[in-house]
Amino acid sequence: MSSAADPGARLDELVEALVPELVEFRRDVHAHPELGREEVRTTAAVADRLRRAGLSPRLLEGTGLVCDVGPEPTGAAGSTGRVALRADLDALPLEDSCGLPFASVVPGVAHACGHDVHTTVVLGAGLALAALHDEGRLDVGVRLVFQPAEEIMPGGAHDVVAQGALDGVDRIAAVHCEPKLDVGQVGTRIGPITSASDSVTVTLSSAGGHTSRPHLTGDVVYALGQVITQVPAVLGRRLDPRSGVNLTWGAVHAGNVSNAIPSTGTVSGTLRCLDVRAWERAGQVLHDAVGQVVAPYDVDVTVRHARGVPPVDNDAAVTAALEAAGAAVLGPGGVVLTEQSLGGEDFAWYLTKVPGAMARLGTGTPGGRRYDIHQGDLVVDERAIGLGARLLARFVLEP
């Protein structure tokens, strides 16, 4: 079927014509990363390109934007609302060590999670869909959602939803870079694809004292050691092991000298759960466990447990539509089953409002080095940009 008769094939042509520009756009965003809720330059760059395509983006309070493409939903019986495509704009507080000509020029900030790619993919899909609409061949309304602050808690999804980004939306989709998959592949699964992720900080305090007289004060350092080793074990026995509960500490701070027991100490980490029901119980179990573990040591305890995100729970019908789009774009073998990860993603909050799904976009070069996200040396195969834009654009056309 020719592209004249096939809107999907026409979208492929439109995206392919944009690829050189999209690659340059992504490189510019990569070179100028911005942290969560500071994405002023990135928001402006996206908005400017959408306006030049004749669209009318709506800037959100702070940073981020939404932009409608295509026909307005009629509200008639049997009609559908908009299809949303979501991207995240923010970078990470990491040093860029990719060594590429377009490496970050901002010290200590890097696009090490692929959000520069996500932003460019949704932009490319939106521009192609807008061109298809200009040709009179787009029958469904689309909303592009460029979200700030995915990497921090609470994430920007809450802000975006509160400002009406999902009003009139029937379904939503997104992609996330996956360097463990080759470019030309996309990973999907029905149900949870990520985990719940919370931040935990335990602060212990006492009067402090000399290390020669630990019996005369609460030993904050020793008690912290018990929290670090025992609390994860308690969670593993108080919650269903099938729920994949995992408490991992990432930072511990106490004292400055070897012969003084400090008066305060903290340990911080992340609590992750694969199962929503376990996630709902884990906070209380955590508080109880910390209190019980430190009870013998005469220290005061404060537990700060900040709810982060639930698991991204992919809807079956939306996942099927993503898979159909993936098969059309990538061909046989292009769509593969992916595992559920312990990573968190605040795309999950959208899925508590409307059906949706996230797919993992392969960014690894076949036969090349396997990079990992959240590492400063991350390199993505830029062929993924055009493929991701085609995937999301075609997804819009799927029933």
C-alpha positions in Angstrom: 0.0 0.0 0.0 1.4 3.4 -1.0 1.8 6.2 1.6 -0.9 8.1 -0.3 -3.4 5.5 1.0 -1.7 4.5 4.2 -1.4 7.1 7.0 1.1 4.9 8.9 3.5 4.8 6.0 3.1 8.5 5.5 4.0 9.1 9.1 7.2 7.0 8.5 8.1 9.3 5.6 7.4 12.4 7.6 9.5 11.3 10.6 12.4 10.1 8.4 12.5 13.6 6.8 12.8 15.1 10.3 15.5 12.7 11.5 18.6 15.0 10.8 16.9 17.9 12.6 15.8 15.6 15.5 19.3 14.4 16.0 20.7 17.9 16.2 17.9 18.9 18.5 18.7 16.0 20.8 22.4 16.9 20.8 21.6 20.5 21.7 19.4 19.4 24.7 22.1 16.9 25.7 24.7 19.6 25.8 22.5 21.9 27.9 21.0 19.7 30.5 18.8 21.1 33.3 17.8 19.7 36.6 14.2 19.0 37.7 12.0 22.1 37.8 14.8 24.1 36.2 14.2 23.1 32.6 13.6 26.6 31.3 15.9 26.4 28.2 14.6 23.0 27.3 11.0 24.0 27.6 11.6 27.1 25.5 13.3 25.0 22.8 10.5 22.6 22.5 7.9 25.3 22.5 9.7 27.3 19.8 9.8 24.3 17.5 6.2 23.5 18.0 5.2 27.1 17.3 7.2 27.0 14.1 5.1 24.1 13.1 2.0 26.2 13.5 1.0 24.7 16.9 0.0 26.4 20.1 1.9 24.9 23.1 0.6 25.8 26.6 3.4 26.5 29.0 2.8 25.0 32.5 3.4 26.8 35.7 7.1 26.6 36.4 8.5 24.4 33.6 7.1 21.9 31.1 4.4 22.3 28.5 1.5 20.5 26.8 0.5 20.9 23.2 -2.6 19.6 21.3 -2.3 18.3 17.8 -5.0 17.3 15.4 -8.8 17.5 15.6 -10.7 18.5 18.7 -12.7 15.6 20.2 -16.4 16.2 19.2 -18.0 14.8 22.4 -20.5 12.9 20.2 -21.7 9.5 21.2 -19.0 6.9 20.4 -16.3 9.5 19.9 -13.0 9.2 21.7 -10.8 11.6 23.6 -7.2 12.5 22.9 -4.2 10.2 22.8 -1.4 11.5 25.0 2.3 11.0 24.4 4.6 11.9 27.4 8.2 12.9 27.6 10.3 14.0 30.6 12.7 17.0 30.3 15.0 16.9 33.3 18.6 15.7 33.7 20.6 14.2 36.6 23.1 15.7 39.0 26.0 13.7 37.4 29.2 14.7 35.6 29.0 13.9 31.9 31.8 11.6 30.9 30.5 10.4 27.5 33.4 12.0 25.7 31.2 13.1 22.7 31.4 16.5 20.9 28.0 17.4 22.3 28.8 16.4 25.9 27.2 18.5 28.7 28.6 22.0 29.1 27.0 22.3 32.5 29.3 21.1 35.3 27.8 18.3 37.3 24.6 17.9 35.2 24.1 15.3 32.5 21.4 13.6 30.5 22.4 10.2 31.9 18.9 8.7 31.8 18.0 9.4 28.2 15.4 12.1 28.8 17.0 14.1 26.0 16.0 11.2 23.7 12.5 10.9 25.2 11.9 14.6 24.6 13.1 14.5 21.0 11.1 11.3 20.2 7.8 12.9 21.4 8.7 16.1 19.6 9.4 14.2 16.4 6.2 12.2 16.7 4.2 15.4 17.3 5.7 17.2 14.4 4.9 14.3 12.1 1.4 14.0 13.4 0.9 17.7 12.9 2.0 17.5 9.3 -0.4 14.5 8.8 -3.2 16.6 10.2 -2.3 19.5 7.8 -2.8 17.0 5.0 -6.3 16.2 6.4 -5.4 12.7 7.3 -5.3 12.6 11.1 -8.6 11.5 12.6 -7.7 11.5 16.3 -6.7 14.3 18.6 -3.3 14.1 20.3 -1.8 15.7 23.3 2.0 16.1 23.7 3.0 16.2 27.4 6.5 17.4 28.1 6.9 16.9 31.9 9.4 18.4 34.3 11.1 16.8 37.3 10.8 13.1 36.7 14.0 12.4 38.6 13.0 13.9 41.9 10.4 13.2 44.5 7.7 14.2 44.5 7.9 14.1 40.7 6.6 16.5 38.1 3.8 14.2 37.0 1.7 15.4 40.0 2.1 19.1 38.8 1.2 18.2 35.2 -1.9 16.3 36.1 -3.0 19.0 38.5 -2.8 21.5 35.7 -5.2 19.5 33.5 -2.8 17.7 31.2 -5.0 14.6 31.2 -8.3 16.4 30.8 -10.0 14.8 27.8 -7.3 12.1 27.4 -8.4 8.5 26.9 -5.0 6.8 26.9 -1.3 7.7 27.2 2.0 6.2 26.1 5.7 6.8 26.6 9.0 5.2 25.9 12.1 4.9 28.0 15.7 4.4 26.8 16.9 0.8 27.4 20.6 0.4 26.5 20.4 -3.4 27.2 18.2 -3.7 24.1 19.6 -3.3 20.6 18.5 -0.3 18.6 15.7 -1.7 16.4 14.0 -3.4 19.3 11.4 -2.3 21.8 10.5 -4.1 25.0 6.9 -4.4 26.3 5.0 -6.2 28.9 1.4 -6.2 30.3 1.1 -5.3 34.0 3.8 -3.8 36.1 7.0 -2.9 34.2 8.7 -0.9 37.0 8.6 -1.0 40.7 7.4 1.4 43.4 10.2 3.5 44.6 10.3 5.6 47.9 13.1 7.5 49.6 13.9 6.6 53.2 16.0 8.6 55.8 16.6 7.4 59.3 18.0 9.9 61.8 19.3 8.8 65.2 20.3 11.2 68.0 21.6 11.0 71.5 23.7 13.1 73.9 27.0 11.8 72.4 30.1 11.1 74.4 33.6 9.6 74.5 34.3 6.3 72.9 35.8 5.1 76.1 32.4 5.4 77.8 29.8 4.0 75.3 27.6 2.8 78.2 27.0 6.4 79.4 25.3 7.5 76.2 23.3 6.3 73.2 25.8 4.9 70.7 24.5 6.5 67.5 27.1 4.8 65.2 26.5 1.3 66.5 22.8 1.8 66.4 23.0 3.0 62.8 24.9 -0.2 62.0 22.0 -2.3 63.3 19.6 -0.3 61.2 21.7 -0.8 58.1 22.0 -4.5 58.5 18.8 -5.6 60.3 16.0 -3.4 58.9 16.2 -4.8 55.3 16.2 -8.3 56.8 13.1 -7.5 58.8 11.2 -6.3 55.7 12.2 -9.5 54.0 10.4 -11.5 56.7 7.4 -9.2 57.4 6.4 -8.7 53.7 5.6 -11.4 51.1 8.9 -12.3 49.4 7.0 -12.5 46.1 6.5 -8.7 46.2 10.2 -8.0 45.5 10.6 -5.7 48.5 14.1 -4.2 48.5 15.6 -1.6 50.9 19.1 -0.5 49.8 21.1 2.2 51.6 23.0 4.7 49.6 24.4 7.2 52.1 25.4 7.1 55.8 26.8 10.0 57.8 27.9 10.1 61.4 30.7 11.7 63.3 34.1 13.3 62.3 36.7 11.8 64.7 37.5 8.3 65.8 37.3 8.8 69.6 34.0 10.6 69.9 30.5 9.2 69.7 28.5 11.7 67.7 25.2 13.1 68.8 23.5 12.5 65.4 23.8 10.2 62.5 21.7 9.5 59.4 21.3 6.7 56.8 19.4 7.2 53.6 18.3 4.9 50.8 15.5 3.7 48.6 12.7 1.3 49.3 11.4 -0.5 46.2 8.5 -2.9 45.8 7.3 -4.8 42.7 3.8 -5.2 44.1 1.3 -2.3 44.9 -0.2 -4.1 47.9 3.2 -4.7 49.5 4.1 -1.0 48.8 1.0 0.1 50.7 2.1 -1.9 53.8 5.8 -1.3 53.6 5.9 2.1 55.2 4.3 1.0 58.5 6.5 -2.1 58.6 9.6 0.1 58.0 8.7 2.4 60.9 8.0 -0.5 63.2 11.2 -2.3 62.3 13.4 0.7 62.8 11.9 1.4 66.2 12.3 -2.2 67.3 15.9 -2.5 66.1 17.2 0.6 67.9 15.1 0.2 71.1 18.0 -1.3 73.1 20.5 1.5 72.3 18.9 4.5 74.1 18.8 6.7 71.0 16.0 8.9 69.6 14.8 8.0 66.2 13.1 9.8 63.3 12.1 8.0 60.2 11.3 10.0 57.1 9.6 7.8 54.5 8.7 9.8 51.4 6.3 8.0 49.0 7.8 8.2 45.5 5.9 6.4 42.8 3.9 3.2 42.4 4.8 0.7 39.7 4.1 1.6 36.1 1.2 -0.8 35.5 0.8 -1.2 31.7 -2.8 -1.6 30.5 -3.3 -4.6 28.2 -5.1 -2.8 25.4 -2.7 0.1 25.3 0.3 -2.3 25.4 -1.3 -4.3 22.5 -1.5 -1.0 20.5 2.1 -0.2 21.2 3.1 -3.7 20.1 1.2 -3.4 16.9 2.9 -0.1 16.2 6.2 -1.6 17.0 5.7 -4.5 14.7 4.8 -2.1 11.9 7.9 0.1 12.5 10.5 -2.5 13.5 9.3 -5.7 11.7 9.4 -9.3 12.8 11.4 -9.7 16.1 11.4 -6.0 16.8 9.0 -6.3 19.7 10.3 -8.4 22.6 9.0 -9.2 26.1 10.8 -7.2 28.8 11.3 -7.9 32.4 9.9 -5.9 35.3 12.6 -3.8 36.8 13.2 -2.4 40.3 13.5 1.1 38.8 10.9 3.7 39.6 9.2 6.0 37.1 6.6 8.7 37.8 4.8 7.9 34.6 3.1 5.6 36.9 1.0 8.4 38.3 -0.7 9.0 34.9 -1.8 5.4 34.8 -3.7 5.9 38.0 -5.9 8.3 36.0 -6.1 6.9 32.5 -5.1 3.6 30.8 -1.6 3.7 29.4 1.7 1.9 28.8 5.4 2.5 28.7 7.7 0.6 26.3 11.5 0.2 26.5 13.2 1.7 23.5 16.4 -0.1 22.5 19.4 2.3 22.4 22.3 -0.2 22.3 24.5 -0.6 19.3 24.4 -4.3 18.2 27.8 -5.8 19.1 28.9 -2.7 21.0 29.4 -1.9 24.6 26.5 -2.2 26.9 26.0 1.0 28.8 23.7 1.7 31.8 21.4 4.5 32.6 22.2 6.9 35.5 25.9 6.7 34.6 27.8 9.7 33.3 29.3 7.8 30.4 25.9 6.8 28.8 26.0 6.7 25.0 22.8 6.0 23.0 22.6 4.8 19.4 20.9 7.8 17.8 19.1 5.6 15.3 16.7 5.1 18.2 15.4 8.6 17.8 13.7 8.2 14.5 12.5 4.7 15.4 11.0 5.9 18.7 9.2 8.9 17.0 7.8 6.5 14.4 6.7 4.1 17.1 4.8 6.7 19.0 3.3 8.4 15.9 2.0 5.0 14.7 0.7 4.2 18.1 -1.7 7.2 17.9 -3.3 5.6 14.8 -3.9 2.2 16.5 -7.5 1.6 17.6 
